[in-house]
Amino acid sequence: MDDVFIIGAGPAGMATAIQLMRYGINPRVFEKSRPGGLLLNANWVENYPGFPYGISGTDLADIFIEQTKTITITQEPVIELSWKDGFYNIVTPIMNYQAKFAVIASGTKPKLLTGFSVSDKVKNNIVYDLEEIKDQSRKKMIVVGSGDIAFDYALNLAKENSVIILNHSDQPKCLKRLYKQAEEHQNITYFPQTRIETVEKSFEGDMIVECSSPFGLKQFRSDYIVGAIGRDPQIDYILSSVMSHTAEFEKKGILHFVGDVKNGLFRQAAIAIGDGIRAGMLIHQSIEENEHESRRIHK
Ligand SMILES: Cc1cc2nc3c(=O)[nH]c(=O)nc-3n(C[C@H](O)[C@H](O)[C@H](O)COP(=O)(O)OP(=O)(O)OC[C@H]3O[C@@H](n4cnc5c(N)ncnc54)[C@H](O)[C@@H]3O)c2cc1C
């Protein structure tokens, strides 16, 4: 039996773990892929205090990982989180686990690209996570989206590839600074009001991407399409025995949502970390109070 489960080893989960370790509480952190979370996709982080000249997302994630190296990370995906008889139960493909406190730090999942037809032969070339294509070079990439993540992805990919950004609407939603950088980048071309209609495999092995635009149909060639049209909370694994009691469990201090999973549009590393530190402090407070109470009863 563990005291605390943390689901997700992104910035929020790692910060919770760091704070708990300060109190001598060793949480069980579950991570389905690599610790670091979405930061591993971030090209350049300019607003994380302590790095006046900015830092790449992967370098920042590495620093967090270094700081959490004494924490054991259970590298298993959580398939189910439920609650019964006063304990949380976690099911992974390997084992079942039990604990008294749960910290949901599982971040977000990408909204999937829809509204166009895709040949089965190229379905795997539509991706949402840069980790999957980070080693590609001299490829033709299409990024779909218009927010900070879409432009950050484009700038990252454009170091080694040629990139087209397709935006459905006429205005980008990203920071002006990111738009300007993309506009000035020789490997990036931006097309507003352009919507994918069909994706087919070409004879040469890449994709033929046909799009509608105010100027009629456009055809692009591409090796990969990267979806960056928004994100939703990643909470599919939480069963109704937890979901239908979240307010009650949060009030009791036994359930904490931290980071992007609950922050809506305010999805930033520093906010996720603040949430994690706070959750760690609250859990410590609850454990102390419970111990104090049980000492009082057994006197
Ligand atoms: C391209 C890009 C650029 C960005 N730039 C900036 C920036 O400049 N400044 C800034 O502050 N922020 C930036 N961000 C946002 C920042 O990365 C996030 O706010 C931060 O990573 C959120 O941390 P988190 O721990 O809440 O979630 P995440 O980082 O998403 O971590 C969640 C973790 O949970 C794991 N997980 C999910 N489900 C399960 C499960 N069922 N079982 C086990 N593990 C699970 C995931 O694998 C992941 O590792 C950027 C993000 C992107 C994508």
The ligand as a Gaussian input file, in Angstrom:
#p B3LYP/6-31G(d) Opt

LIG

0 1
 C        4.871000      23.062000     -28.225000
 C        4.684000      23.485000     -26.806000
 C        5.288000      24.633000     -26.350000
 C        5.134000      25.041000     -25.023000
 N        5.783000      26.176000     -24.595000
 C        5.655000      26.557000     -23.317000
 C        6.325000      27.724000     -22.842000
 O        7.030000      28.391000     -23.591000
 N        6.156000      28.074000     -21.545000
 C        5.405000      27.327000     -20.681000
 O        5.327000      27.663000     -19.487000
 N        4.755000      26.223000     -21.094000
 C        4.852000      25.833000     -22.390000
 N        4.180000      24.721000     -22.831000
 C        3.229000      24.075000     -21.920000
 C        3.894000      23.160000     -20.889000
 O        4.648000      22.182000     -21.557000
 C        2.779000      22.523000     -20.055000
 O        2.039000      23.547000     -19.413000
 C        3.321000      21.587000     -18.989000
 O        4.098000      20.562000     -19.560000
 C        2.145000      20.971000     -18.229000
 O        2.617000      20.068000     -17.291000
 P        1.675000      18.914000     -16.720000
 O        2.557000      18.114000     -15.822000
 O        0.438000      19.481000     -16.173000
 O        1.218000      18.044000     -17.985000
 P        2.081000      17.288000     -19.082000
 O        3.351000      17.990000     -19.328000
 O        1.168000      17.059000     -20.221000
 O        2.442000      15.895000     -18.383000
 C        1.471000      14.889000     -18.174000
 C        2.186000      13.546000     -18.070000
 O        1.231000      12.551000     -17.691000
 C        1.509000      11.356000     -18.423000
 N        0.256000      10.561000     -18.461000
 C       -0.930000      10.932000     -19.022000
 N       -1.843000       9.960000     -18.858000
 C       -1.219000       8.957000     -18.180000
 C       -1.649000       7.667000     -17.733000
 N       -2.904000       7.213000     -17.938000
 N       -0.761000       6.882000     -17.081000
 C        0.517000       7.323000     -16.868000
 N        0.981000       8.539000     -17.284000
 C        0.120000       9.335000     -17.920000
 C        1.930000      11.863000     -19.791000
 O        2.665000      10.891000     -20.504000
 C        2.773000      13.084000     -19.408000
 O        4.133000      12.749000     -19.230000
 C        4.322000      24.286000     -24.138000
 C        3.709000      23.113000     -24.596000
 C        3.881000      22.723000     -25.915000
 C        3.210000      21.466000     -26.409000

